[in-house]
Amino acid sequence: MSWVVYAILSAVFAALVAIFGKVGIGHVDSTLATTVRAIVMALFLIIISFSLGKFHLFASINNKAWLFIILSGLAGAISWLFYFVALKNGPASSVAALDRLSVVFVLILAVLFLSQHLTWKSGLGAVLLTAGAILMTVK
């Protein structure tokens, strides 16, 4: 169950991204802010990887893994670009709520491409997440 703790910590820090980002981009171009954020993240993660002695594992990454890790990085960068544009122009709580619809999109894509099964519980959860996101954005 340690993954649950990590997932909750991820959610807490994702919330801080929205709050810190909203305050930080007030008079800054959103693309530049995203770039600075990415540089800070890369430097932080390089330091963590070095301190944990992980860089020797590069050789264990095969070509298929490289491809999908790179695609994941590109998708993440594009997501951040759109997120910061939305955050600059919209209320942080609404932007974050709509951004969390990624959970619904993950469910749909996992069913279509990863042979994950759609259960009534996950379907109901997706409907409730969608309804919650809509309720949080409608004035």
The 8 nearest C-alpha neighbors of each residue, nearest first, counted from 0:
[[1, 2, 3, 4, 5, 6, 7, 8],
 [2, 0, 4, 3, 5, 6, 7, 8],
 [1, 3, 5, 0, 4, 6, 7, 8],
 [4, 2, 6, 1, 5, 0, 7, 8],
 [3, 5, 7, 1, 2, 6, 8, 0],
 [4, 6, 2, 8, 3, 7, 9, 1],
 [5, 7, 9, 3, 8, 4, 2, 10],
 [8, 6, 10, 4, 9, 5, 3, 11],
 [9, 7, 5, 11, 10, 6, 4, 12],
 [8, 10, 6, 12, 7, 11, 13, 5],
 [9, 11, 13, 7, 8, 12, 14, 6],
 [12, 10, 8, 14, 13, 9, 7, 15],
 [11, 13, 15, 14, 9, 10, 8, 16],
 [14, 12, 10, 16, 15, 11, 9, 17],
 [13, 15, 11, 12, 17, 16, 10, 18],
 [14, 16, 12, 18, 13, 17, 19, 11],
 [17, 15, 13, 14, 19, 20, 18, 12],
 [18, 16, 20, 14, 15, 19, 21, 91],
 [17, 19, 15, 21, 20, 16, 22, 14],
 [20, 18, 22, 16, 21, 17, 15, 23],
 [19, 21, 23, 17, 22, 18, 16, 24],
 [20, 22, 18, 23, 19, 24, 17, 86],
 [21, 23, 19, 20, 24, 25, 18, 17],
 [24, 22, 20, 21, 25, 19, 27, 26],
 [25, 23, 27, 26, 21, 22, 20, 87],
 [24, 26, 23, 27, 22, 21, 87, 28],
 [25, 27, 24, 28, 23, 87, 29, 22],
 [28, 26, 24, 25, 29, 32, 31, 23],
 [27, 29, 31, 30, 32, 26, 24, 25],
 [28, 30, 32, 31, 84, 83, 33, 27],
 [31, 29, 33, 32, 28, 80, 34, 83],
 [30, 32, 34, 28, 33, 29, 35, 27],
 [33, 31, 29, 35, 34, 30, 36, 28],
 [34, 32, 36, 30, 31, 35, 29, 80],
 [33, 35, 31, 37, 36, 32, 30, 38],
 [34, 36, 38, 32, 37, 33, 31, 39],
 [35, 37, 33, 39, 34, 38, 32, 40],
 [36, 38, 40, 34, 35, 39, 41, 33],
 [39, 37, 41, 35, 40, 36, 42, 34],
 [38, 40, 36, 42, 37, 41, 43, 35],
 [41, 39, 37, 43, 38, 42, 44, 36],
 [42, 40, 38, 44, 43, 39, 37, 45],
 [41, 43, 45, 39, 44, 40, 38, 46],
 [42, 44, 40, 46, 41, 45, 39, 47],
 [43, 45, 47, 41, 46, 42, 48, 40],
 [46, 44, 48, 42, 47, 43, 41, 49],
 [45, 47, 49, 43, 44, 48, 50, 42],
 [48, 46, 44, 50, 45, 49, 51, 43],
 [49, 47, 45, 53, 51, 50, 46, 44],
 [50, 48, 52, 46, 51, 47, 45, 53],
 [49, 51, 47, 52, 48, 46, 53, 45],
 [52, 50, 48, 49, 53, 47, 54, 46],
 [51, 53, 49, 50, 54, 48, 55, 47],
 [54, 52, 48, 55, 51, 56, 49, 50],
 [55, 53, 56, 57, 52, 49, 48, 51],
 [54, 56, 53, 57, 58, 52, 59, 49],
 [55, 57, 54, 59, 58, 53, 60, 52],
 [58, 56, 59, 55, 60, 54, 53, 61],
 [57, 59, 56, 60, 55, 61, 54, 62],
 [58, 60, 56, 57, 61, 55, 64, 62],
 [61, 59, 58, 57, 64, 65, 62, 56],
 [60, 62, 64, 63, 65, 59, 58, 66],
 [61, 63, 65, 64, 66, 60, 67, 68],
 [64, 62, 66, 65, 61, 67, 60, 68],
 [63, 65, 67, 61, 66, 62, 68, 60],
 [66, 64, 62, 68, 63, 67, 69, 61],
 [67, 65, 63, 69, 64, 68, 70, 62],
 [66, 68, 70, 64, 69, 65, 71, 63],
 [67, 69, 71, 65, 70, 66, 64, 72],
 [68, 70, 72, 66, 71, 67, 65, 73],
 [71, 69, 67, 73, 72, 68, 74, 66],
 [72, 70, 68, 74, 69, 73, 67, 75],
 [73, 71, 69, 75, 70, 74, 76, 68],
 [72, 74, 70, 76, 75, 71, 77, 69],
 [75, 73, 71, 77, 72, 76, 78, 70],
 [76, 74, 78, 72, 73, 77, 71, 79],
 [77, 75, 79, 73, 78, 74, 72, 80],
 [76, 78, 80, 74, 79, 75, 73, 81],
 [77, 79, 75, 81, 76, 80, 82, 74],
 [80, 78, 82, 76, 77, 81, 83, 75],
 [81, 79, 77, 83, 78, 82, 33, 30],
 [80, 82, 84, 78, 79, 83, 85, 77],
 [83, 81, 79, 85, 80, 84, 78, 86],
 [82, 84, 86, 85, 80, 29, 81, 87],
 [85, 83, 81, 87, 86, 29, 82, 80],
 [84, 86, 82, 88, 83, 87, 89, 81],
 [87, 85, 83, 89, 88, 84, 91, 82],
 [86, 88, 84, 85, 83, 89, 24, 21],
 [89, 87, 85, 86, 84, 90, 83, 91],
 [90, 88, 86, 85, 87, 91, 94, 93],
 [89, 91, 93, 92, 94, 86, 88, 87],
 [90, 92, 94, 93, 86, 95, 17, 89],
 [93, 91, 95, 94, 90, 96, 135, 136],
 [94, 92, 136, 96, 95, 90, 91, 135],
 [93, 95, 91, 97, 96, 92, 98, 86],
 [94, 96, 98, 92, 93, 97, 91, 99],
 [97, 95, 132, 93, 99, 98, 94, 92],
 [98, 96, 94, 99, 100, 132, 95, 93],
 [97, 99, 95, 100, 96, 101, 94, 82],
 [100, 98, 101, 96, 97, 102, 95, 132],
 [99, 101, 102, 103, 98, 97, 104, 129],
 [100, 102, 104, 99, 103, 105, 98, 97],
 [103, 101, 105, 100, 104, 99, 106, 125],
 [104, 102, 106, 100, 125, 101, 105, 107],
 [103, 105, 101, 107, 106, 102, 108, 100],
 [106, 104, 102, 108, 103, 107, 109, 101],
 [105, 107, 109, 103, 104, 108, 110, 102],
 [106, 108, 104, 110, 105, 109, 111, 103],
 [107, 109, 111, 105, 110, 106, 112, 104],
 [110, 108, 113, 106, 112, 111, 115, 107],
 [109, 111, 115, 114, 107, 108, 116, 112],
 [110, 112, 108, 109, 113, 107, 114, 115],
 [111, 113, 109, 108, 114, 110, 115, 107],
 [114, 112, 109, 115, 110, 111, 108, 116],
 [115, 113, 110, 112, 116, 111, 109, 108],
 [116, 114, 110, 113, 109, 117, 111, 112],
 [115, 117, 110, 118, 114, 109, 113, 121],
 [116, 118, 121, 110, 122, 115, 119, 106],
 [119, 117, 121, 120, 122, 116, 123, 115],
 [118, 120, 122, 121, 123, 117, 124, 125],
 [121, 119, 123, 118, 122, 124, 117, 125],
 [120, 122, 124, 118, 123, 119, 125, 117],
 [123, 121, 119, 125, 124, 120, 118, 126],
 [122, 124, 126, 120, 125, 121, 119, 127],
 [123, 125, 121, 127, 122, 126, 128, 120],
 [126, 124, 128, 122, 103, 123, 127, 129],
 [125, 127, 123, 129, 124, 128, 130, 122],
 [126, 128, 130, 124, 129, 125, 131, 123],
 [129, 127, 131, 125, 130, 126, 124, 132],
 [128, 130, 126, 132, 127, 131, 125, 133],
 [129, 131, 127, 133, 128, 132, 134, 126],
 [132, 130, 128, 134, 129, 133, 127, 135],
 [131, 133, 96, 135, 129, 134, 130, 97],
 [132, 134, 130, 136, 131, 135, 137, 129],
 [135, 133, 131, 132, 137, 136, 130, 138],
 [134, 136, 132, 133, 93, 137, 131, 96],
 [137, 135, 93, 133, 134, 132, 138, 96],
 [138, 136, 134, 135, 133, 93, 132, 131],
 [137, 136, 135, 134, 133, 93, 90, 132]]
